[in-house]
Every structure is written in structure tokens, then in C-alpha cells.
Amino acid sequence: MEKLTVFILCGGKSTRMQAEKGLVLFQKKPFVEHIIQAILPITEKIKLITGTKEYDYLPYEKIPDIISDKGPLGGIYTALTHSETEFNLILSCDIPLISTELLSELILKHNEEAGVTVFASESKVHPLIGIYSKKLLPIIKEAIEADELKMMDLLAKMPHQIINIEENENIHLSNINSMDELNDLNINLS
């Protein structure tokens, strides 16, 4: 894959976390900084999908959602609309344990025939850690217009590729949605 843009989805209501999720501290550093640290060995082409000024301290382009209140699908739509590359790595802002190794594996194993490539274990699919083709824009726009916003429904409609991971690797791909989940993560890692 010649060129790749990385978009971190920093929007969202964060109702369970009660805070801007990407800026929640984990090991004394905001989630989003852990993610950026994992991306930088791969590329410096990083953009944040966010409408809040709280991320202005980071030196990356910030892009507000084109259509608000459409969840992750709206963020992906915004990302692909603004992308200048065919393939785009889309990441949610709440995966502080993501590693350069896992992201490299995703990129390496991506089949360019697939519109989307994501990780999955026996118990869980991770649609917000994936490579998305810009060619999917019409399908995503149609889903948003029909208010069909579930990521798994979207995946089912598109040519996609699943990269299987072991059940114990799910922790590195876990999205942290609440303070309880963050506390559990801290306990599991100590």
C-alpha cells in the first residue's frame, strides 16, 4: 500500500465516560497520545476528526464532522470525504493499548480488493480499527441518509476482510468506554 492517511475519531458523546474520551489519562498520558505514539513509526499523516478545541494542543489537522450526531459512521464519512488517499486507517480515540505491531500487521495483511479490513477474534469484531477505502463513500453516505448507523450492519454490506487474532489479543484492541473499564484495565495491567 503506497499511501495511507490515518484518521483518529475523536468525536462522540462519551456518555458513559463523562469526559472527552481521547483525553482521558491512562498511565499519565491521554488515550489519543498513546494511539499517536503507535502510529508515528508507520506514518506522520495523521488527522483528527473532532469539533472540539480540546485537541488543539496536538499538531495535527482537526476536521469537524460533516454531518453531526451520526456516531462513528459519521466520523468515517467525514474522514473519507477529506482523504486524499484511497486507503485510510480509521481508529477510535479510546484504544490506548493499540500497538505499532498490530497496526503494521493490519496494513501488511490488507488486501486492496477489500473495501474494509478489520481485526476479529472468535468473540469480537473491531470495526473501529480498520483500513477503509475511499471508494466506500457512496455506501456510507446511503447508510447515513437511511439512519442505519450500526458499524456491523455497514460491514455486512461491503466487501471486507477479517484478520483473525487470538482471543487474548483483544485487550490490545479494547475500547475503553467508562471509568469502570479504565479501572479494570489498570488492575489487569498491574
C-alpha positions, 0 to 999 in steps of 0.5 A, a space after each residue: 500500500 503506497 499511501 495511507 492517511 490515518 484518521 483518529 475519531 475523536 468525536 462522540 458523546 462519551 456518555 458513559 465516560 463523562 469526559 472527552 474520551 481521547 483525553 482521558 489519562 491512562 498511565 499519565 498520558 491521554 488515550 489519543 497520545 498513546 494511539 499517536 505514539 503507535 502510529 508515528 513509526 508507520 506514518 506522520 499523516 495523521 488527522 483528527 476528526 473532532 469539533 472540539 478545541 480540546 485537541 488543539 494542543 496536538 499538531 495535527 489537522 482537526 476536521 469537524 464532522 460533516 454531518 453531526 450526531 451520526 456516531 462513528 459512521 459519521 466520523 468515517 464519512 467525514 474522514 473519507 470525504 477529506 482523504 486524499 488517499 484511497 486507503 485510510 486507517 480509521 481508529 477510535 480515540 479510546 484504544 490506548 493499548 493499540 500497538 505499532 505491531 498490530 497496526 503494521 500487521 493490519 496494513 501488511 495483511 490488507 488486501 486492496 480488493 477489500 473495501 474494509 479490513 478489520 481485526 476479529 477474534 472468535 468473540 469480537 469484531 473491531 470495526 473501529 480499527 480498520 483500513 477503509 477505502 475511499 471508494 466506500 463513500 457512496 455506501 456510507 453516505 446511503 447508510 447515513 441518509 437511511 439512519 442505519 448507523 450500526 458499524 456491523 450492519 455497514 460491514 455486512 454490506 461491503 466487501 471486507 476482510 477479517 484478520 483473525 487474532 487470538 482471543 487474548 489479543 483483544 485487550 490490545 484492541 479494547 475500547 475503553 468506554 467508562 471509568 469502570 473499564 479504565 479501572 479494570 484495565 489498570 488492575 489487569 495491567 498491574 
